[in-house]
Amino acid sequence: MSLHRKSRKYHKWLMLFVGVQLLIWSITGAYMVVMDIHYIHGDSLVSTKQKAIAVGDVKYSLRQLLADHNEAVNVKLGMLLNQTVYRFNEGDHKVIVSAFDGRQLSPIDKTLAISIAQDKYANTNALVGHVQLITTNPPRELSGRYLPAWRVDFDDFASPSFYISANSGQLVTKRHSYWRIFDWMFAFHVMDYVDEAAGNKLLLVFTALAFIASIFGLVLTYFRLMPQQNKKNDYFDKKLNKGFTNEET
């Protein structure tokens, strides 16, 4: 069998096998390139306003905190809405206490979680829809290390969701419809539908097969263009020979 026929045979069967995935790569790649990655990350959904810590609001000293919570580590002073708080780790848990009177505020309740989400959301006119406390079996879009967490959904464009840690009262992640589409696009693009890891064997195999199919396609292109090139060469040879004949005459 000639190289031309072999290339046509192998190219046809390989493209039947990897052709659908090539189409998926094109569609998913186009989506990920067209979409603004900062919007996908949800950066524009979060308010940029910052609140300064007032020294006068810190009545509960660090010494008192360590006396009451002798296992406290990684102690940080910050803000929770309009009040100054301490955040620290105590064993495997994150804890919030008031920097004013030492009152423990964690785990936060539903009302406080909604207030935090509204304070963090850039669109102050958006209404809150569904609110859910997640303690086990987190959805695909939330890492299990953030549990327990409150999910606060807003009735706004692209259905944004804010996840508020029930222990730290902080916004741990934000999601919206275009991010969720992007997540699925990435999973199909790297051919890992669980961990979404680009370095997997399935992707490597399909990439190698697609490369081999492309090589056979280039060989077919060469054979397809060769007859046209031969016709052009014959045409110029005839013109050249005709010119020599006229000169001799």
N, C-alpha and C positions, 0 to 999 in steps of 0.2 A: 504494500500500500504506500502511495506517495506521501510526502510530507504535507502536501495540500489537503489530501483526504483525511489523514490522521488528525490534522489540526482542526478541520471542520467537525469531525466526529467528536473529539474530546471537548472542544469548545462548546458544542451544542449540549452535551450531557452535563458538563460542569455548570453551565449557565442555567440549565433546568434545576440544578440542585441549589446553587447559591444565588440565583437571580432574585428571588423574593427578598432575601436578606440584603442584597445590594440596594433594592428599592427602599427597604426599611432604613438602611444607613443614610440614604439620600434624604428621605423625609425627616427623620429625627435630627440629622445633622443640620439641615436647613432651619428647623425650628430653634435649635440651640444657638445657632449663629444669629438669627434675626432678632431674637428676644434679648432685651437689655438685661445683663446678668445682675445689675444692681437692683432692678425692679423684681427680678426673680427671687433674689435674696430677701425681698421685702423691706429694704432699707428705707424706702420712701413712705412706708406705712407707720414708722415710728417717729414720734415727736422728738425734736432735738432740744427742747427746753431742758435746762438744768437748774436744779435748786441748790442753793448754797447752804451749808451747815452752819447754824448759828451756835456760837460757843455757849451762849446762855441757856440753850435747850439741853445741854449735857449736864444733868444733875446727878446722874447715876455713874459713879466713877468706874474706871477699868478695874481698880483694886476691889471694889465691891462686887463687880461682875465675876472676877476670878475666885472670889471667896464663895459666892453662891453657886458658881458653875466651875468646880475645880478641874473638870476634864475639858474645858473649853480650849480650842486651838484655832488658829487662823482668824483671830478676832479683827473685825473691820467695822469702822464707823461709816454709816451711810444714811440715806433717806428712804423712807417708806411713805409715799404720798407727802404729807406736810409735816411729818414728825421724824425726828432723828432717832435712829435705831442702831443697835449693835447686831451684826451678823457673825456667827461663828459656827464651827463644827463641834459637836459633842458626841463622841463615838461615831456612829454611822449616820447621824442625823445633822441637818442644818437647823439652826435655831435663830429666832429673832427675839430680841428683848428691847423694850423701850429704853432709850438713853436718858429719859427724863425721870422715870420712877422704877425702872428695872422689871416692869411687868412683861411676862412672856406673851408674845403676839402670835407665835406659830404653834400649830399649823393654822394658816389663815382660813377664814370661812368664805362662803360664796359671795356675800355682800362685799367684803374687802377685795376679793379677787376681781370682781366686776369693776370696782372703783379703780384698782390699779391698771386694769386693761384699758379702761376709758381714759385714764390719765396718760398712758403711754401711746394711745392711738392718735395719729396725726389729724384725722378727721373728727373734730369735736362734735359734729352734728350727727354722726352715725349712731344708729340704735343697736343695742345688744339683742341678739337673737337667743340661740341655744347656749346654755352653760352646763358643763359636765365636769365632775371630779373623776380623774383617772388615777386609779391606784394599781391596777394590774392590766396586763395585755394591752400595752399602748398601741395606737395605730401606727401604720408604716411611717408616718411623717414625724413621729416623736420618739426620741431615744429613751430607752428604759431607765437610763441613769438619772433622768429628771423626775422620776416618779417619787411621790405623788404630785400631780399637777392639775391645775384647773384649765380646762379648754373653754375659752370665751369666743363665740362666733359673733361677728358683726353683720348686720343686714346692710351691706355696702357692696360696691363694685368688686367683682372677683371673689366674693365670699371669704374675706380674710378671717383667720383664726389666730388668736393670741394664746400662748400657753404660759401660764403663770405658776411658778413653783409654789406648792402649798407650804413648803418649809422655809424658803428664803424670801418669798414674796416678790421675786424678780421675774422679769420676762425672760424665759429661757429660749424660746424660739417663736417664729411667726410664719404662717403659711397662708397661701391663697390658691385659687383655682389654677392660675398660670404656673405656679410653682409645682402643683400636683401633676399637671400635664408634663412639665419639664422633667420631673422625676421619672415618670413612665417612659418618656422619650429617651432619657439617659439609660434606663435599664434595658430597653430594646436595642439601643445603639451599641452598648458594650456586651449585650447578650448574657447578662447576669441578672436574673429577674428576682433574686432574693437579696444578695449582699451588695449588688451593684458595683462589683469590683472589676476594673478594666483588665486586670491580669488573670484571665481565666482561659482554660484550655479550649473551650468551645469557640471563643472569639479567635484564638490563635489558629485553629483548624480552618475556620471559614475564611479568615484573612489569607491564609496560604492558598486555599483552593481558588479564591477570587483572583489572587495574583497569577496563578497558573493559567486560569481561564483568560486573563488579560493577555498573557504571553501568546497563547494560541490565537487570540483575536488579532494581535499585531501581525502574526504570520499570515492569517487570512487576508488582512488588509494589504499586506505586501503583494500577495498573489492577485488580489483584486485590482491593484493599481498597475501591476506589471504589464498586462496587455495594452493598457492605455499608453504607458510609457514607450512600449515597443512600436505602437502606431505612430507616436510622435517622432520617434527616431527614424522610422521608415519614411515619414513625410519629409523630414529635413534632409535625409539622404537623397531622396528623389530630387528635391529642389537643388541640392548641391551638385548632383550629377548633371542635372539639366543645365546648370550654370556653366560647368566645365565644357559640355557639348557645344553650347552657344559660342564660347570663347574660341574653341578649336575651329568652328566654322568661320 
